[in-house]
Amino acid sequence: MSDLQNRRAFLRAAAAAGVVWAADFALVEGALAWTAQQTAGQKAPPFAALTPEEADAIVAMTERILPSMDGRAGAREANVVYFIDRALATFNSAQRTLYSEGVKDLNAQAARKTGGASSFAALNAQQQDDVLREIEMTPFFEAARFGTIVGMFALPTWGGNRDFAGWHMLGLNHAGRYDSPFGYYDAEAAGRG
């Protein structure tokens, strides 16, 4: 077999592989779109570590730490509570008691602040801010603040950063692939250096 025939065989194989890869990529994109449509109308998944009452308080708390502003999503829209819940159920299970006791204390302070509020989540935004200022030096607040920030910017597979809301806040756009920013560093390879 001549060198020319080997090159042609290689190019045919490479073209065929490219077509197969492109077809697979289209299937993957279609599957992702179908999944997004299927999950769009579903109700929220159950919590693994938090009770519904604890989750309500955590949602209200995280919303005050990272509120939505000027059309940008905040902690509530980014589902930060699901990141915190998943963390407490897995790698951060050591803080489960801290969160449970912290939410009880948060609700008790809310009841004292307003003369009988049923929970921290039932307070208006100004009252929530006042309660949070009173506890901002506690280990619970520090843990919730850290969890809020990480949940806002972590990979969405961990439960938070829904629809890449945190990344969009920073001006980052998630892409399945990125084009190389060709520039000065490849000038030598192109024969210009």
C-alpha positions in Angstrom: 0.0 0.0 0.0 1.4 3.4 -1.0 1.9 6.3 1.4 -0.9 8.2 -0.5 -3.3 5.3 0.1 -2.5 5.2 3.8 -3.2 9.0 4.1 -6.5 8.6 2.3 -7.5 5.7 4.5 -6.6 7.7 7.5 -8.6 10.7 6.4 -11.6 8.6 5.6 -11.4 7.0 9.1 -11.0 10.4 10.7 -13.9 11.8 8.8 -16.1 8.8 9.8 -15.1 9.2 13.4 -15.9 12.9 13.3 -19.4 12.2 11.9 -20.0 9.6 14.5 -18.8 12.0 17.3 -21.0 14.8 15.9 -24.0 12.5 15.8 -23.3 11.4 19.4 -22.9 15.0 20.5 -26.3 15.8 19.0 -27.9 12.9 20.8 -26.3 14.1 24.1 -27.6 17.6 23.6 -31.1 16.2 22.8 -31.0 14.0 25.9 -30.0 17.0 28.1 -32.8 19.1 26.6 -35.4 16.3 27.2 -34.2 15.9 30.8 -34.6 19.7 31.4 -38.1 19.6 30.1 -39.0 16.6 32.2 -37.7 18.1 35.4 -39.1 21.6 34.8 -42.6 20.8 36.1 -41.7 18.4 38.9 -42.1 19.3 42.5 -39.0 19.8 44.7 -37.2 16.6 45.7 -37.3 15.6 49.4 -34.6 16.7 51.8 -32.1 14.1 52.9 -30.9 15.8 56.2 -33.1 18.8 56.9 -36.7 18.7 58.0 -39.2 20.8 56.0 -39.3 23.3 58.9 -35.5 23.5 59.1 -35.3 23.9 55.3 -37.8 26.8 55.4 -35.6 28.6 57.9 -32.5 27.9 55.9 -34.1 29.2 52.7 -35.1 32.4 54.5 -31.7 32.8 56.0 -29.7 32.1 52.8 -32.0 34.5 50.9 -31.0 37.3 53.3 -27.3 36.4 53.0 -27.4 36.4 49.1 -30.7 38.1 48.0 -31.8 38.3 44.4 -31.2 41.8 43.1 -31.6 43.7 39.9 -33.0 40.7 38.0 -30.1 38.4 39.2 -30.9 35.2 41.0 -30.1 34.9 44.6 -29.7 31.9 47.0 -33.4 31.0 46.8 -33.4 30.8 43.0 -30.1 29.0 43.0 -31.5 26.3 45.3 -28.7 26.8 47.8 -30.8 24.9 50.5 -30.4 21.7 48.4 -26.6 22.1 48.4 -26.6 22.6 52.2 -29.0 19.6 52.7 -26.8 17.4 50.5 -23.7 18.5 52.3 -25.2 17.7 55.7 -26.3 14.3 54.4 -22.8 13.5 53.1 -19.4 15.2 53.5 -20.5 17.8 56.1 -22.6 15.5 58.4 -20.6 16.6 61.4 -22.4 19.9 61.3 -25.9 18.4 61.2 -26.4 19.1 65.0 -25.0 22.6 64.6 -27.7 23.4 61.9 -30.5 21.7 63.8 -29.8 23.6 67.1 -29.1 26.8 65.1 -32.4 26.7 63.4 -34.2 26.0 66.8 -32.4 29.0 68.3 -33.2 31.1 65.2 -36.9 30.3 65.4 -36.8 31.0 69.2 -35.2 34.4 68.6 -37.8 35.2 65.9 -40.6 34.4 68.4 -39.1 36.7 71.0 -38.4 39.4 68.5 -42.0 39.7 67.3 -43.9 38.4 70.3 -44.8 35.0 69.0 -43.8 34.5 65.3 -44.2 30.9 64.3 -40.7 30.8 62.7 -37.8 32.8 61.3 -39.3 32.3 57.8 -42.5 34.0 58.9 -40.7 37.3 59.7 -40.5 40.1 57.2 -37.1 40.9 55.6 -36.2 43.7 58.0 -37.1 41.6 61.1 -35.0 38.7 59.6 -32.1 41.0 59.1 -32.3 42.2 62.7 -32.3 38.6 64.0 -29.4 37.7 61.8 -27.4 40.6 63.0 -27.8 39.3 66.6 -26.4 35.9 65.7 -23.8 36.8 63.0 -20.9 35.9 65.3 -22.2 32.4 66.1 -20.8 29.2 64.7 -24.2 28.5 63.2 -24.3 31.7 61.2 -20.7 31.3 60.0 -21.5 27.7 58.8 -24.7 28.9 57.1 -23.0 31.8 55.5 -20.2 29.6 54.2 -22.7 27.0 53.0 -24.6 29.7 51.2 -21.6 31.0 49.3 -20.3 27.6 48.4 -23.8 26.4 47.4 -24.2 29.5 45.1 -21.0 28.9 43.2 -20.4 25.1 43.4 -21.2 22.7 40.6 -24.9 22.2 40.1 -24.5 18.5 40.5 -24.2 19.1 44.2 -27.7 20.6 44.5 -27.1 24.4 44.4 -26.2 26.8 41.7 -29.4 25.9 39.8 -29.1 26.8 36.1 -25.6 28.1 36.8 -27.1 31.2 38.6 -24.0 31.8 40.6 -21.7 31.5 37.7 -23.9 33.9 35.7 -23.6 36.3 38.6 -19.9 36.3 38.1 -20.1 36.7 34.4 -19.1 33.1 33.6 -21.0 31.1 31.0 -21.0 27.4 31.2 -20.3 25.7 27.8 -20.0 22.1 26.8 -16.7 23.0 25.1 -14.5 26.0 24.8 -12.7 27.2 21.7 -9.0 27.7 22.1 -8.0 31.4 22.4 -5.3 31.2 19.7 -2.7 33.9 20.0 0.9 34.6 20.5 1.8 31.3 22.1 1.0 29.3 19.0 2.7 31.7 16.6 5.8 29.5 16.5 3.8 26.4 15.5 2.2 28.3 12.7 5.6 29.4 11.4 5.2 33.1 12.4 7.6 33.0 15.3 
